[in-house]
Amino acid sequence: MKRDDLAEFLRKRRESLRPGDVGLAPGVRRRTAGLRREEVAVLCGMSTDYYTRLEQRRGPQPSDQMLLAITRGLRLSLDERDHLFLLAGQRPPARSQPSEHVGPALMRVFDRLEDTPALVLSDLAETLVQNRLAVALLGDDLRHRGLARSSYYRWFTDPAERRYYPERDHAHQSRVRAAALRAALGTGTSTRGRRIVDALLAESEEFAQVWSGYEVRSRFDDHKTLVHPELGEIEVDCQVLFTENQAQSLLVLTAPPGSEGFEKLQLLSILAARQPIS
């Protein structure tokens, strides 16, 4: 691990960003160039103390997960991501494999979505990044590990995953997820996808039954009903922006102005503002 070079690289990248580049308000009286350390820490989902120690050459060796979080937080390109991994003494992820790296162009779009739930997903429904409204509506999906990172896997193995949908829609959602998982097997994620399929066939009779239907579908529902523990059912429209290789998608949830769903999303924004930033 090259502590001095890593610290300098992080500082230079932080100073090169402006609040508007990452969806933050400009603010006033900034004493230093670029973003503040505490702002980068929030973007990376880590403590300010942890990030500060990295810039001060006294932090621990970051794990792969932490390095990917820094990559997203600092909006690094693939070349910059690989350089970050090398400075930290880690092997960069293989570019020939499905990547959790969210490109700067897609992140710029995501950063501007402050007033409605938005999240970036892999083709295996692994949440790569989500804004505060998405967390308030759907929970913190970044906490999951292993196969459970995929909502396809969680849907059939974790009853808590289904609380976000009305019970009347569960059968439909099971078919949608199984069909999307089958579609993902042909997009370069066959190894990871096959592990999920094999595990679900062993663990879930429902999945085995739905899987035998052999449906294939990669698109999202255009309209759905979600359930919030405080606000109840919320009807939303789903807009999706795919990357060129279809490996990642930006999912945006909206509701028509004046509708009950729109009013509830406004209330959701108030609830999200009250939540402490971790």
ZAZANU-186216 format. One record per residue (C-alpha): z, y, x; residue number from 0. Coordinates in nm, 3 decimals. Last residue first. Example, Ala and Ser with C-alpha at 12.3 -4.5 7.8 and 13.67 -1.06 7.14 Angstrom:
REM residues 2
+---------+---------+---------+-----+
:      pz :      py :      px :  nr :
+---------+---------+---------+-----+
:   0.714 :  -0.106 :   1.367 :   1 :
:   0.780 :  -0.450 :   1.230 :   0 :
+---------+---------+---------+-----+
This chain:
REM residues 278
+---------+---------+---------+-----+
:      pz :      py :      px :  nr :
+---------+---------+---------+-----+
:   0.848 :   0.777 :  -2.473 : 277 :
:   0.767 :   1.086 :  -2.676 : 276 :
:   1.023 :   1.116 :  -2.953 : 275 :
:   0.891 :   1.079 :  -3.309 : 274 :
:   0.920 :   1.388 :  -3.526 : 273 :
:   0.558 :   1.486 :  -3.473 : 272 :
:   0.451 :   1.140 :  -3.593 : 271 :
:   0.630 :   1.192 :  -3.927 : 270 :
:   0.456 :   1.525 :  -3.979 : 269 :
:   0.117 :   1.373 :  -3.896 : 268 :
:   0.189 :   1.090 :  -4.139 : 267 :
:   0.243 :   1.349 :  -4.411 : 266 :
:  -0.109 :   1.480 :  -4.347 : 265 :
:  -0.235 :   1.121 :  -4.351 : 264 :
:  -0.065 :   1.083 :  -4.689 : 263 :
:  -0.241 :   1.388 :  -4.826 : 262 :
:  -0.579 :   1.257 :  -4.706 : 261 :
:  -0.513 :   0.918 :  -4.867 : 260 :
:  -0.428 :   1.087 :  -5.197 : 259 :
:  -0.767 :   1.257 :  -5.188 : 258 :
:  -0.815 :   1.632 :  -5.150 : 257 :
:  -1.007 :   1.603 :  -4.825 : 256 :
:  -1.172 :   1.258 :  -4.793 : 255 :
:  -0.972 :   1.015 :  -4.574 : 254 :
:  -0.998 :   0.935 :  -4.204 : 253 :
:  -0.942 :   0.647 :  -3.961 : 252 :
:  -1.125 :   0.660 :  -3.628 : 251 :
:  -1.203 :   0.345 :  -3.427 : 250 :
:  -1.348 :   0.389 :  -3.079 : 249 :
:  -1.513 :   0.063 :  -2.977 : 248 :
:  -1.535 :  -0.137 :  -2.658 : 247 :
:  -1.757 :  -0.419 :  -2.533 : 246 :
:  -2.058 :  -0.318 :  -2.745 : 245 :
:  -2.266 :  -0.277 :  -2.424 : 244 :
:  -2.356 :   0.084 :  -2.512 : 243 :
:  -2.002 :   0.171 :  -2.614 : 242 :
:  -1.933 :   0.159 :  -2.985 : 241 :
:  -1.827 :   0.448 :  -3.209 : 240 :
:  -1.660 :   0.340 :  -3.533 : 239 :
:  -1.574 :   0.533 :  -3.848 : 238 :
:  -1.328 :   0.373 :  -4.090 : 237 :
:  -1.245 :   0.530 :  -4.425 : 236 :
:  -0.883 :   0.526 :  -4.536 : 235 :
:  -0.676 :   0.431 :  -4.839 : 234 :
:  -0.304 :   0.459 :  -4.769 : 233 :
:  -0.052 :   0.227 :  -4.937 : 232 :
:   0.315 :   0.310 :  -4.896 : 231 :
:   0.429 :   0.630 :  -4.730 : 230 :
:   0.751 :   0.506 :  -4.571 : 229 :
:   0.667 :   0.156 :  -4.444 : 228 :
:   0.294 :   0.236 :  -4.414 : 227 :
:   0.042 :  -0.001 :  -4.574 : 226 :
:  -0.331 :   0.016 :  -4.504 : 225 :
:  -0.618 :   0.003 :  -4.753 : 224 :
:  -0.970 :  -0.029 :  -4.621 : 223 :
:  -1.312 :   0.132 :  -4.619 : 222 :
:  -1.610 :   0.086 :  -4.388 : 221 :
:  -1.488 :  -0.260 :  -4.290 : 220 :
:  -1.556 :  -0.317 :  -3.920 : 219 :
:  -1.870 :  -0.469 :  -3.772 : 218 :
:  -1.895 :  -0.780 :  -3.553 : 217 :
:  -1.953 :  -1.055 :  -3.808 : 216 :
:  -2.012 :  -1.427 :  -3.763 : 215 :
:  -1.895 :  -1.673 :  -4.028 : 214 :
:  -1.861 :  -2.036 :  -3.919 : 213 :
:  -1.660 :  -2.149 :  -4.224 : 212 :
:  -1.471 :  -2.388 :  -3.994 : 211 :
:  -1.294 :  -2.085 :  -3.846 : 210 :
:  -1.132 :  -2.011 :  -4.184 : 209 :
:  -0.979 :  -2.359 :  -4.201 : 208 :
:  -0.872 :  -2.365 :  -3.838 : 207 :
:  -0.726 :  -2.016 :  -3.873 : 206 :
:  -0.518 :  -2.120 :  -4.173 : 205 :
:  -0.392 :  -2.429 :  -3.991 : 204 :
:  -0.263 :  -2.204 :  -3.712 : 203 :
:  -0.117 :  -2.312 :  -3.379 : 202 :
:  -0.362 :  -2.554 :  -3.215 : 201 :
:  -0.677 :  -2.392 :  -3.352 : 200 :
:  -0.522 :  -2.055 :  -3.267 : 199 :
:  -0.465 :  -2.149 :  -2.903 : 198 :
:  -0.818 :  -2.284 :  -2.862 : 197 :
:  -0.967 :  -1.972 :  -3.021 : 196 :
:  -0.762 :  -1.737 :  -2.804 : 195 :
:  -0.853 :  -1.925 :  -2.487 : 194 :
:  -1.217 :  -1.923 :  -2.600 : 193 :
:  -1.209 :  -1.546 :  -2.632 : 192 :
:  -1.078 :  -1.502 :  -2.281 : 191 :
:  -1.350 :  -1.725 :  -2.138 : 190 :
:  -1.628 :  -1.616 :  -2.378 : 189 :
:  -1.571 :  -1.245 :  -2.323 : 188 :
:  -1.931 :  -1.167 :  -2.223 : 187 :
:  -2.062 :  -1.073 :  -2.567 : 186 :
:  -2.125 :  -1.413 :  -2.725 : 185 :
:  -1.763 :  -1.507 :  -2.788 : 184 :
:  -1.712 :  -1.168 :  -2.952 : 183 :
:  -1.909 :  -1.273 :  -3.260 : 182 :
:  -1.672 :  -1.567 :  -3.314 : 181 :
:  -1.375 :  -1.330 :  -3.289 : 180 :
:  -1.537 :  -1.096 :  -3.540 : 179 :
:  -1.584 :  -1.380 :  -3.790 : 178 :
:  -1.224 :  -1.497 :  -3.748 : 177 :
:  -1.098 :  -1.144 :  -3.791 : 176 :
:  -1.304 :  -1.069 :  -4.102 : 175 :
:  -1.213 :  -1.403 :  -4.262 : 174 :
:  -0.841 :  -1.347 :  -4.211 : 173 :
:  -0.877 :  -0.990 :  -4.337 : 172 :
:  -1.032 :  -1.115 :  -4.661 : 171 :
:  -0.747 :  -1.362 :  -4.717 : 170 :
:  -0.488 :  -1.093 :  -4.643 : 169 :
:  -0.631 :  -0.830 :  -4.879 : 168 :
:  -0.411 :  -0.908 :  -5.182 : 167 :
:  -0.108 :  -0.906 :  -4.953 : 166 :
:  -0.161 :  -0.537 :  -4.885 : 165 :
:  -0.223 :  -0.469 :  -4.514 : 164 :
:   0.004 :  -0.324 :  -4.243 : 163 :
:   0.265 :  -0.595 :  -4.304 : 162 :
:   0.020 :  -0.854 :  -4.176 : 161 :
:   0.104 :  -0.813 :  -3.808 : 160 :
:   0.471 :  -0.889 :  -3.878 : 159 :
:   0.376 :  -1.244 :  -3.977 : 158 :
:   0.283 :  -1.317 :  -3.613 : 157 :
:   0.058 :  -1.618 :  -3.544 : 156 :
:  -0.266 :  -1.574 :  -3.743 : 155 :
:  -0.289 :  -1.195 :  -3.731 : 154 :
:  -0.143 :  -1.186 :  -3.379 : 153 :
:  -0.440 :  -1.375 :  -3.232 : 152 :
:  -0.701 :  -1.148 :  -3.387 : 151 :
:  -0.479 :  -0.851 :  -3.300 : 150 :
:  -0.542 :  -0.938 :  -2.936 : 149 :
:  -0.261 :  -0.835 :  -2.700 : 148 :
:  -0.076 :  -1.140 :  -2.832 : 147 :
:  -0.280 :  -1.357 :  -2.595 : 146 :
:  -0.075 :  -1.221 :  -2.308 : 145 :
:   0.134 :  -0.910 :  -2.365 : 144 :
:   0.202 :  -0.672 :  -2.652 : 143 :
:   0.360 :  -0.329 :  -2.601 : 142 :
:   0.027 :  -0.147 :  -2.618 : 141 :
:   0.006 :  -0.209 :  -2.994 : 140 :
:   0.265 :   0.056 :  -3.074 : 139 :
:   0.279 :   0.062 :  -3.454 : 138 :
:  -0.004 :   0.090 :  -3.707 : 137 :
:   0.045 :   0.425 :  -3.879 : 136 :
:   0.278 :   0.611 :  -3.643 : 135 :
:   0.107 :   0.455 :  -3.341 : 134 :
:  -0.234 :   0.560 :  -3.477 : 133 :
:  -0.098 :   0.910 :  -3.536 : 132 :
:   0.031 :   0.923 :  -3.180 : 131 :
:  -0.304 :   0.836 :  -3.025 : 130 :
:  -0.414 :   0.488 :  -2.922 : 129 :
:  -0.540 :   0.337 :  -2.595 : 128 :
:  -0.663 :  -0.006 :  -2.487 : 127 :
:  -0.581 :  -0.194 :  -2.809 : 126 :
:  -0.704 :  -0.552 :  -2.777 : 125 :
:  -0.933 :  -0.636 :  -3.068 : 124 :
:  -1.127 :  -0.900 :  -2.873 : 123 :
:  -1.425 :  -0.663 :  -2.846 : 122 :
:  -1.189 :  -0.419 :  -2.677 : 121 :
:  -1.033 :  -0.146 :  -2.888 : 120 :
:  -0.995 :   0.232 :  -2.858 : 119 :
:  -0.767 :   0.402 :  -3.108 : 118 :
:  -0.769 :   0.691 :  -3.354 : 117 :
:  -0.540 :   0.809 :  -3.634 : 116 :
:  -0.624 :   1.162 :  -3.757 : 115 :
:  -0.531 :   1.516 :  -3.652 : 114 :
:  -0.552 :   1.488 :  -3.273 : 113 :
:  -0.896 :   1.339 :  -3.222 : 112 :
:  -1.019 :   1.553 :  -2.935 : 111 :
:  -0.883 :   1.322 :  -2.668 : 110 :
:  -1.077 :   1.026 :  -2.813 : 109 :
:  -1.410 :   1.201 :  -2.761 : 108 :
:  -1.321 :   1.282 :  -2.402 : 107 :
:  -1.195 :   0.925 :  -2.357 : 106 :
:  -1.536 :   0.789 :  -2.456 : 105 :
:  -1.702 :   1.002 :  -2.189 : 104 :
:  -1.434 :   0.921 :  -1.929 : 103 :
:  -1.494 :   0.545 :  -1.963 : 102 :
:  -1.214 :   0.323 :  -2.088 : 101 :
:  -1.131 :   0.065 :  -1.822 : 100 :
:  -0.995 :  -0.248 :  -1.983 :  99 :
:  -1.288 :  -0.438 :  -1.840 :  98 :
:  -1.487 :  -0.742 :  -1.947 :  97 :
:  -1.590 :  -0.917 :  -1.623 :  96 :
:  -1.871 :  -0.822 :  -1.385 :  95 :
:  -1.673 :  -0.520 :  -1.274 :  94 :
:  -1.407 :  -0.739 :  -1.119 :  93 :
:  -1.067 :  -0.570 :  -1.142 :  92 :
:  -0.967 :  -0.392 :  -0.820 :  91 :
:  -0.749 :  -0.594 :  -0.580 :  90 :
:  -0.412 :  -0.430 :  -0.524 :  89 :
:  -0.266 :  -0.250 :  -0.223 :  88 :
:  -0.200 :   0.073 :  -0.413 :  87 :
:  -0.473 :   0.251 :  -0.219 :  86 :
:  -0.713 :  -0.030 :  -0.312 :  85 :
:  -0.628 :  -0.005 :  -0.681 :  84 :
:  -0.679 :   0.371 :  -0.682 :  83 :
:  -1.017 :   0.333 :  -0.509 :  82 :
:  -1.128 :   0.086 :  -0.775 :  81 :
:  -1.026 :   0.330 :  -1.050 :  80 :
:  -1.206 :   0.615 :  -0.876 :  79 :
:  -1.527 :   0.414 :  -0.864 :  78 :
:  -1.484 :   0.315 :  -1.230 :  77 :
:  -1.428 :   0.679 :  -1.329 :  76 :
:  -1.075 :   0.808 :  -1.369 :  75 :
:  -0.947 :   0.983 :  -1.682 :  74 :
:  -0.608 :   1.059 :  -1.523 :  73 :
:  -0.418 :   0.887 :  -1.804 :  72 :
:  -0.667 :   0.603 :  -1.838 :  71 :
:  -0.663 :   0.515 :  -1.468 :  70 :
:  -0.286 :   0.571 :  -1.457 :  69 :
:  -0.243 :   0.312 :  -1.734 :  68 :
:  -0.473 :   0.073 :  -1.548 :  67 :
:  -0.262 :   0.121 :  -1.237 :  66 :
:   0.056 :   0.053 :  -1.433 :  65 :
:  -0.085 :  -0.273 :  -1.569 :  64 :
:  -0.204 :  -0.383 :  -1.226 :  63 :
:   0.149 :  -0.326 :  -1.097 :  62 :
:   0.245 :  -0.016 :  -0.903 :  61 :
:   0.404 :  -0.061 :  -0.559 :  60 :
:   0.736 :   0.118 :  -0.580 :  59 :
:   0.763 :   0.497 :  -0.556 :  58 :
:   0.865 :   0.704 :  -0.256 :  57 :
:   0.547 :   0.887 :  -0.154 :  56 :
:   0.628 :   1.200 :  -0.357 :  55 :
:   0.330 :   1.152 :  -0.589 :  54 :
:   0.447 :   0.799 :  -0.671 :  53 :
:   0.805 :   0.922 :  -0.719 :  52 :
:   0.681 :   1.181 :  -0.968 :  51 :
:   0.507 :   0.911 :  -1.176 :  50 :
:   0.825 :   0.705 :  -1.206 :  49 :
:   1.045 :   1.009 :  -1.277 :  48 :
:   0.808 :   1.137 :  -1.546 :  47 :
:   0.846 :   0.806 :  -1.727 :  46 :
:   0.537 :   0.607 :  -1.820 :  45 :
:   0.282 :   0.609 :  -2.101 :  44 :
:  -0.003 :   0.728 :  -1.879 :  43 :
:  -0.077 :   1.038 :  -2.088 :  42 :
:   0.297 :   1.109 :  -2.109 :  41 :
:   0.332 :   1.078 :  -1.731 :  40 :
:   0.032 :   1.304 :  -1.680 :  39 :
:   0.197 :   1.572 :  -1.891 :  38 :
:   0.527 :   1.535 :  -1.703 :  37 :
:   0.344 :   1.580 :  -1.375 :  36 :
:   0.192 :   1.907 :  -1.491 :  35 :
:  -0.183 :   1.926 :  -1.536 :  34 :
:  -0.426 :   2.133 :  -1.334 :  33 :
:  -0.333 :   2.402 :  -1.089 :  32 :
:   0.032 :   2.500 :  -1.063 :  31 :
:   0.239 :   2.786 :  -1.205 :  30 :
:   0.101 :   2.754 :  -1.554 :  29 :
:   0.203 :   3.067 :  -1.740 :  28 :
:   0.059 :   2.985 :  -2.080 :  27 :
:  -0.038 :   2.681 :  -2.285 :  26 :
:  -0.383 :   2.524 :  -2.276 :  25 :
:  -0.317 :   2.283 :  -2.567 :  24 :
:  -0.373 :   1.920 :  -2.471 :  23 :
:  -0.678 :   1.706 :  -2.555 :  22 :
:  -0.727 :   1.554 :  -2.211 :  21 :
:  -0.991 :   1.785 :  -2.065 :  20 :
:  -0.845 :   2.080 :  -2.259 :  19 :
:  -0.526 :   2.058 :  -2.053 :  18 :
:  -0.724 :   2.094 :  -1.730 :  17 :
:  -0.780 :   1.818 :  -1.477 :  16 :
:  -0.852 :   1.869 :  -1.107 :  15 :
:  -0.484 :   1.915 :  -1.021 :  14 :
:  -0.399 :   1.568 :  -1.150 :  13 :
:  -0.683 :   1.411 :  -0.952 :  12 :
:  -0.574 :   1.586 :  -0.633 :  11 :
:  -0.210 :   1.486 :  -0.683 :  10 :
:  -0.293 :   1.123 :  -0.753 :   9 :
:  -0.517 :   1.102 :  -0.446 :   8 :
:  -0.255 :   1.265 :  -0.224 :   7 :
:   0.017 :   1.026 :  -0.338 :   6 :
:  -0.208 :   0.724 :  -0.289 :   5 :
:  -0.313 :   0.842 :   0.056 :   4 :
:   0.048 :   0.885 :   0.166 :   3 :
:   0.168 :   0.560 :   0.010 :   2 :
:  -0.107 :   0.336 :   0.146 :   1 :
:   0.000 :   0.000 :   0.000 :   0 :
+---------+---------+---------+-----+
